[in-house]
Amino acid sequence: MSREAKAAAVEAEQVRKVWGKTVAVDDVSFRAEPGEFLVLLGPSGCGKSTTLRMVAGLEEVDGGRVLIQGRDVSRLPPAERHISMVFQSYALFPHLNVAENIVFGLKVRKVPKAERDERLAQVAALVGLSEHLDRKPAQLSGGQRQRVALARAVVAEHPICLMDEPLSNLDAKLRNEMRQEIRALQQRLSMTVLYVTHDQTEAMSMADRVMLLNAGKVEQFGTPDSLYDIPETTFTASFIGSPPMNLLPLLPDGGGVRLPDGGRLELELPASAILGIRPEALKPAQPEAALLTTEVRAVEYLGADSVVAAKVGDDELAVRMPGRVSLRPGDRLDLACDPEDLHCFDAVSKRRRDDWRALLADAVAEIPSRGASDGRREGPAA
C-alpha cells in the first residue's frame, strides 16, 4: 500500500486487571516486535481478551503500563493509540454496502474522497472483494464478511492490528482458508499483529511467537515449536498438541520408580514425578522391550492416521499410529518410545525437570537389554 506505516513494537509491563476480588490479568509482561505475529493463547477465562483490550484502550489498566513504539499509552483513549482491531463478531453495518463499511472509519476521520477511493481499491483487491463492493453484508458468506472486517482494519493503515478470535464464527474449512489469508496479508503488509484465540491449531500455524496464558498469568512464551517440543509446565504440555501430551505419574518405589502399570525403572528421583510422552512418540513394542503395557479402549480412525485410546493402570493415554490399525477394544498393546522423546515434570510444582529427564532417559534406554536378560516383562494382560 502506498502510505502503509512502518510496523511498531507493542509492550506490556506487568499489566494487571482486577474485577472486584477477581484478578483477571496478573502482572503480564510481553513485547511484540515490529512486524511480528504474536498469538495470545489460552482457555476461556484465562485473561487473553482482557489483555488485548487493555492494549487497545478498551479496558483501563489497573497496574503496570502499555507501550507502543516505546511511548506509554496506558491512559490514552483508543483513537490516539493508532491501532486497528478485528472483533469476534464482524460488527458490520447491515444498511451499508461493502465499500461503505470498509471506508467508514476514513469518512469519520474526514479523509478526502479521492484518497478514500484509492485506498478502497487497493484493499479490496488485496482481500478479494473487488467484485462485491456493492453488496450488503446479508448477501455475503461468513468468510466474505470476515474479509470486510479485515479490509476495514487494513484500510486504516495503522502499524498495529489487534484481532480477538476473528475466526471463531466460521466453519472448519473456512477457518483453515482464513488462517492462511490473514497470515499472508500480515506478512505482505508487515503489520504487527496481536491475535487472541483459544484454538491451539490457529496459534501453531500462524504465530511467530505464542504467549500461553493460564488463570491470568503467562504460562509460557516462545515460538510454536518451543512450546511443543519443550513444554515448561504440565499445563503447556496438556494444552499444546492434538491429542495433547500424555502425562503419567512416576512414584518412588524402593530406590527406583514405579510406572502406572506396575512396571519399575531402576533410577532414583528425589520426589514424585510426572512422565510426559507425546502420542506420536509411542510405538508398538515386544513385551520384553516395552516401557508401558496397556489395554486398548477405543480406536479413532482419521484417515492418514489413527488415535488409539489405551488404559495403563488407572490412567489413560493416547497413541497416534499411521493409517488404519487392526486393534480392537480389550487388546493388549505394549508400547515403547525413544528415550529422547521423554519429558519429566515435578509432580508438585508441575514444572519441567530436565535433570530428572536425563536420568529417566538413561533408565528407559536400558529396558531392551534388561528385558532380554530377565525374560518377558511382566504387565497386565488385556
Secondary structure, DSSP 8 states (H G I E B T S, - for coil): -TT------EEEEEEEEEETTEEEEEEEEEEE-TT-EEEEE-STTSSHHHHHHHHHTSS--SEEEEEETTEE-TTS-GGGS-EEEE-SS----TTS-HHHHHHHHHHHTT--HHHHHHHHHHHHHHTT-GGGTT--GGGS-HHHHHHHHHHHHHHTT-SEEEEESTTTTS-HHHHHHHHHHHHHHHHHHT-EEEEEES-HHHHHHH-SEEEEEETTEEEEEE-HHHHHHS-SBHHHHHHSTTTT-EEEEEEEETTEEE-TTS-EES---SS-EEEEE-GGG-EE--GGG-SEEEEEEEEEE-SSEEEEEEEETTEEEEEEEES-----TT-EEEEE--GGGEEEEETTT-BB-HHHHHHHHHHHHTHHHHHHHH-S------
